[in-house]
Amino acid sequence: MENIENKLVPIIFFSLILLVWQFTVDNGIVDRFTLPSPTDILITFVEILPNIMNHIMITLQEAFLGFTIAVGLAIVLSILMDNVPLIKKAIYPIVIVSQTVPLIALAPLFAMWFGFGKLPKVIVVILVCFFPVLVSLLHGLESVDKDLLNLLKSMGASKLHIFRLVKFPASLVSFFSGLRIAATYSIMGAIIGEWMGGKAGLGIYMMRIKHSYAYDKFFAVILIIVVLSMIFFKFICIIQNLLMPWSKELKENE
């Protein structure tokens, strides 16, 4: 019953928001031209979906490529920072400062430096996804039980054995937490990169329909972005359940 209640509460609350939204638009409280109703958005979503599959695929390619590169870089750098304190002292402050610079300001620079192809969009996605994965994995690696590490060292275990047998398995929970955050950010990063220019992609399509004041299509694209982000998020959760089945059992027992 508790699990059912936990699922019903957000569903009921979200349904109430949609009903109020629909009632407000249908009764002319808010102009339909500026704020389409949920039914208008859903109808437009079904109508435009076959015509924008090319834009969707391009955005997905940019997001997936940037996400993959960001995860690879984060894994390598976090391992180096965990094993070499000097590298952490030198690089970690720069990584923190880099997150204070708004991406919307960097995206035009990337477009000028690297053109209007996929490369600047992928770089934006890398910047968005890199930080949460790095911080989460580094925190997981540093939070391993020190007594266990000392025990393995006393038994003559090498750093590679310690990492493979203890550190990385113990950091998987934190690692997947960062992956889930990065997965939801990846689509957003690709969209931000596409806003700065290009030939195709959901961001390009959004800019075109915005200039034509087709707000029903604009909201429909937002719905597509939300769906893609949720699918990506769920995909990471499935991988976590496959690699860490015990974590799923713990959640069910709770």
N, C-alpha and C positions, 0 to 999 in steps of 0.2 A: 504493500500500500504506500509505503514511503517513496519507493521508486516511481510509482504511478503519479503520486502527488508532485514530485519534483519535476516531472515532465509536463503535467497538466497546467501547472501555474504559469510558466512562460507562454505556453500555447494559448491559454485563455486571455492572458494580458495582451499578447500580440494581436489576437483576434479582436479584442475590444478597440485597440488602436486603429485597426483597419476599418472596423464598423463606423467609428467616429469620423475617420477620414472620408469614407464613402458618403456618409450622411451629410457632412459639411459641404462636399462638392455637389452632390445631387440637389441640395436645397439652395444652391446659389450663395451660400455664405462666403465661399471662396471661389473666385473665377476659375472655371475648368481650363481656361487657356494657360493660366499661370501654374496651376496645380492640378494635373490630371488625377482622376480617381483611381483606386486600385484596380477596378475592373477595366478601365481604359488602358492602364499600363499593361495588364495581363493580356488583353486582346492585341495590343501593339507588339508585345513581346513575341507572341505566336506568329504574327504577320511578318516581322522583320527577321526572325531567327534564320530562315533558310537563306536570306540574302546577305547576311553578314558573317557567314561561317568562315569566309576567308580572313576577315578581320579578327575573329576569335582565335583562329589557328595561329596567326602571326603573333598575337599577344601571348598566347600560351607558349609558343616557342621561345619568345624573349624571356618570359618569366621562368620557364623551366631551365633554360640555359644559364641565366644569371643566378638562379637558386642553386644549381648544381656546382657552379664555380665558387660561389660564396661559401657553400658548405665545405668544399675541398680545402679552400684557403683557410677557413676558420679551424678546421681540424689540424692542419699542419702547423699553423701559427700557435694554436693553444698548446699543442704538445711541446713546441719549442719554448714557449713562455713558461710552461710548467717545469721543464727540465733545466732551463738556463735562466736564473733569476735576472741576470744582466739584460737579457732580451726583453723580459717583462717590464723592467724599470724603464727601458728606453722606448718601447713601442706602446705600452698600455695607455700612458697619458695621451699620446697622439690619437689612438683609437677613440678615446673618450671625447677629445676635442672635436674630432671629425663628425661626431653625432650632433654637435651644436650648430653646424652649418646647415641651413635649410636646403633640401634637395631641389626645391623649385628654383633656387638661385643657381645651383650648379648645372642643372639640366641644359640651359641655353649654352653654357660654356662647352659642355660635352658635344652639343650639336655643332658648334663652330669648329671645335678641334677635330672631331671624328666624322663629320658629315651627318646625313640624315638617314643612314642605313640602320641596321640592327645593333651595331656596336654601341652607340651611346645609350640606347635603351637597356642593353644588357649590363652596362656599367652602372646605371642607376639602380637596377635590380640587385646587383652585387653589393652596392653600398647599403641598400636597405636591409638585405638579408644577412650580411656578414656579421654585424654587431651582435644581435641576439644569440646567434649560434656560438660565436666566440666566447661571449661572457658566460653563457650557460655551461658550455663544455669546460671552460677553465675553472669555473666554480665547482663543477662536479669532480674534476681531477684533484683539486686542492682540498676537497672535503673528505677524502678517503681517510679511514681510521689510521692514525699514526702508529699505534701499537702493532697493527697488522703489517704495516710497511716495515717497521723495525724487525718484526719476526722474520719476514721474508729475506731481508738483508742479512740477518744473522745466519740464515740458512744458505747464504751464498747465491741468492737469486740475482740475476742481472736486471738492469733497468728495463730491458725489453720484456723479460718474463713478468716483472712486476706490473708493467703497463698492460700486458696482454691478459694476465690472470686476475688482477685486482683493480687497477685504476680505471681502465676503460669500462669493464662491466659495472663498476660502482657508479660511474658517471653517466650511464645511459639514461637514467631518469631525467637528469638535468639537460642532457644533450637533446632528448626528444622534446623537452619543454621549449628549448630554443628553436628547434626545427618547426614546431607547430606555429610559433609566432612568425618565423621567417616565411613559412608557407603562405600565411594570410597576407603578409606584406608584399610578397613577390608580384602578385597581380597588380597591386596598387603602384609598385615601383615601375612596372612596364607601362602603365597608363600615364604616369607622370612624365616618363621619358618620351612617350608618343605625343604628348601635348606640345612639345617643343618643335615638332615637325616630323614629316615622314610621308610615306606613300600609303600605308595601310596599317590597320590595327584599331582596336576599340577606342583608344585615345583620339586617333585621327577622326574616326567616325563621330565621336562625341563632339569634337570641335566643329565639324561640318553641320551637324543637326542643331547645335547651339546657335550658330549664326543664322540658321533658317527658322529659329524659334519653334522647332518641333519638340516641345517639352515632353510629350507622351513618349516619343522615341528616346529622348534623353534619359527619362526615368526607366525605360525598358532596358537600356544599356547598363544602367546602374544595377538593375536586377540581375542581369547576366554576370556582371562583375562579382556580385555577392554570391551567386550560385557557384561560379568558378572557384572563388576563394574557399567556400565551404567544402567543395569537392576535394580541393588540394589539401585542406586541413584534415578531412576525413581519411584521405589516402595516407597521410603521415601517421594517423592514429592506428590504421590497419597494420602498417609496417611495424609500429611499436608493439602491437599485440602479438604479432608473429614472432618478433625477436625477443620480446619480454612477456611471455604468457602469464608469468606470476604476477605482474602488475595489474593485469585485468582481473585476476582472481582476488587480489587484495581489494580492488575497488568494489567488486561484487559483495565481498564479505562486509565491507563498511556500510 
